[in-house]
Amino acid sequence: MSRQAGPGSRLAIRLRRRLGFAAAWAADYAYVARWQIQGFLAPAHPEVYLRPAQVAEPREPVILIPGVYENWQFLRPLAQYLADRGHPVHAVQALGYNRGTVEEMTRRVEAYLRRRGMERAAIVAHSKGGLIGKQLMLGPEGHRISHLVAINSPFAGSPYARLFLVPSIRAFSPRDRHLRGLQANLQANSRITSIYASFDPHIPGGSRLEGGAQHRPGRHGPFPSHRRPGAAPDGLRGSGPGRSRGTGRGSPFSKGLTVPACARGLTTRRARAMG
């Protein structure tokens, strides 16, 4: 016969949980600071990732789209991971720190696609980058994109956005006209995989996308930390539109899970397209 935990035990459990969350958040924000600083002081040249490792079968090119106030250098661990597995990885330097409107940033990616003559490319995007990716898929250059893997993207917005005066953040408000229009358009959703944490303090409503494939790696947080790529679960294998995978547990920022989940997302989407 099981005994109920007393008040002291419940308090200890809650305290341990909160301390664990706090420690994980601190570690991940430190990771964010590290890559932002490293990208500024010791930037890599994006051409390095256009020459991927040799693999048995050529793999589709990948376009990286960072989140707001991020440049592509922040996603370098992801670029390296994908390049090591045979994907030519493209960074759109014209995005800068991604502070413009979704429409403006989309036009910059469209120009890059036309200039490079890219076809059947995949997009891997973080946060705001997922909105740009979806906008791109719905636009005149959408035929160049095979699918989108979005990491913690605010497809339904964030209620906290309206608390900011900065237009680049207020654009994530659920009341924003453009965001609502993008959310209502389901045309491209079947070609989108949304990878999101079980809890994201920046997007409390989550990143579930109607009609898209869903994957929750079982972690918390808004940032794609990639220190332990080998720690990934099976990710998206076998998932389909509208289905969700994940444990519902977590520590902040999808640490160590986002990179391989993205790679598996690319593999799964490619298999579906060929099938």
N, C-alpha and C positions, 0 to 999 in steps of 0.2 A: 504494500500500500504506500503510494507516494505521499510525501509530506510537502505542504506548501512552504515556499521560502518565506522567512520572516522579513519584517521591515528592514532590518539591518542588511540581510543578504540582497534584497532587491536594490537597496541603496548602493551597495558595493558593486552590483552588476551594472547599474546605470553609470556609476562613476568610472568604472573601468572602460565602458563603452565610449563615454565622452572623452576620456583621456586618450583612448586609441584614435578616435576621430581627430582630436586636436593634434596629436603627434603626426598622423598621416597628412593632414592638411599642411602642417608646417614643413614636412619633408617635401611635399609636392610643390609648394610655393617656392621653396628653396631651389628645386629643380627648374622651375619656370625662370627664376631670377638668373640661375646659372646659364641657361641657354640664351636668354635675352642678352646678357652681358657678353657671353662668348661670341654670339653672332655679331655683336657690335665691334668687339676688340679683335677678333680673329675670324673674320667671315670666310666661308668657303665659296668657291666659284661654282655656280650651278651646272656648268658644263661637265663637271666631274661625274654627275649622276646620270648623264645621258649615255654613258658607256657602261652598261650593266655587266654583271658577271655572265659568263657563257653558260647557257643552260641547254638542255636537250631540245626544247621547243621554244621558239620566240614568244615572248609575252607582251601583252598590250602596253603601250605607253601610259604613264600615269601623270596627271597634272595635280600638283599640290596647291591647295588654296588655304591659307592660314585664316585665323580668326581676327577679330577687330583688335587693333593695336599690336598685332603680331606681324613680323615679316617672315619670309620663307625660311630664314635661318633657324627659326624656332622649331621647324619640323625636320631638321637635318637628321636626327636619329631615325625617323620614319623613312626619309629619303634613302638613307644608307641601307636600311633593312630591306626595302623593296628592290633597290638596285642589286643587292647581293643575291636576290632571287630572280634576277633576269628582267626586271621591268625598267625600261628607260624612264627616268623620272624628270619631269619638267617643272621648273620654278618660274612663275611669272613675276619677274622683278618689278614690272610696272605697277604692281599692286602696292608697293611700298609697305607701309604699316597698316594698310587696309582700313583707312579712316574715312573713305568716301562712302557715298550711298551704294546700296546693293546694285542699283541700275548702272551707276558709273563704273564700279569695279567689274561688273559683268561685261561691259563693253571692252574693258582692257583685256580680259581673258579672251573674248571673242577675237580681238585684233591679233592676239598671240596665236590663236588657233589658225587663223587665216594666213598669217605670215609664215608659219611653219608647215602649212598644208596638212595638218593633222587629221586623221580619220580613226574612228573606232578607238578613241582614247577613253580611259577611265579617269574619274576625278576622285581624289581622296582629300577631304576637307574637314577643317575643325571649326566648330561654332558658326560664326557668321559666314565662313566659307561654304557651309552647307546650303545656306540661302542663296549665295552667289551661284553655286553649282546647279541648284534647281532652276533658278532664273535662266541660266545659260541653256539648260536642257529644253526649256520652253520657248527659247528664242530662235532667231534665224540660223544660228550655228549649232542648234541642238542635235542635228543629224550627225555631227562629228563626235558625239559623246555616247559611249555604249552604256555606261552606268555610273552611279555616284555612290561612294561610301562616305557617309557623314558621321562625324564624331561629335557627340554632345551639341548638336545644332538646335537653336531655338525656333523650330518650325512653327510653334504656337506662341512664340514670344515669351517674355518674362515680365511678371507684374512689377518687378523692381525697376524696370527701364524708365518708367514715367517719373521716378524720383530724381533722375539726372537731367541736367540742363544741356548737356552735350548732345547735339543732334545724332552723332554716330551711335550713341547708346539708346537714346529715346526711340530710335527706329525699331528697337526690339519690343516695344510696347505692344501687347495684344490688341490695342486699339488702333495701331498704325494702319492706315489704309492700304499701303503697298503690301505689308506683311499679311494682312487678312486676305488680300487678293491672291497672294502666292499660296497661302494655306488652303484656300478654297479650290485651287486648280489641282486636280488629282491626276492630270494627264501623264505626268512623268513619274508618279510615285512608285509604279511597279518596277522601275529601274533604279530605285534608291534603296540602299541598306542603311538604316539608322542605328548606329552603335552608341549607346548611352548608359551612363551610370545609374545605379538603382536610386541614388539621390544626388542631385547637383544643386548646391546652395545658390548658384546663379540662375538656374532654370528649375524652380521647384515643381513645375508642371511636367517636367521630363521632356523627352525628344521623340515621343512616339509619333509615327507618321502613318496616317491612314492609307492602306493599300500597299505600303512598302514592307520590306523585310525588317524585322526588329531583332536587335541582339543586345542583351545586357550582360556584360562580362562579370557582374557581381561586385562592382566597386563603386565608390562614390566619386563625384567631382567633375569639374569642367575642363581640365587640361589633359592633353594626351601625353602623359609621361611614359617613356619607353625604356626604362633602365633594365627591365628583366623580360625581354621578349619570349624567352623560353617558358615563362609562367602561364602562357595562354591556354584557355580551354579549347574545346573543339570549335567554338565560335559559331560560324554561320553554316556549317555543313548541314544540309538537309533542311534549312529554314527556307520558308517561302513567303510571299507577300502576305502580310497580316499576321504572321506567326512570330512568336517571341521566344527567345532563348535566354537563359540566365538564371542565376541563383538568387538574386535579390539581396545579396549581402554586399558589404563594401567597405572600402577605405577610399580616401579622396582621389579624384582625378584619374581613374582608370589606369593606375600605375602598372606598367608591365604587361597590360592586356591589350591595349589598343593596337599596337603594331601588328602582331600576328592576327588579330581579329580582322584588321583591314586586309591583310594579305589573303586570309581565307575568304573574306568577302569578295575580293577580286576573283579568286579561283571559283567560288560557287556561282557568281554571276556569269562568268565565262562559260562554265559548264552548262548552265541553263540556256544561254544563247545558242550554243552549239547543238544542244539537244532539241 
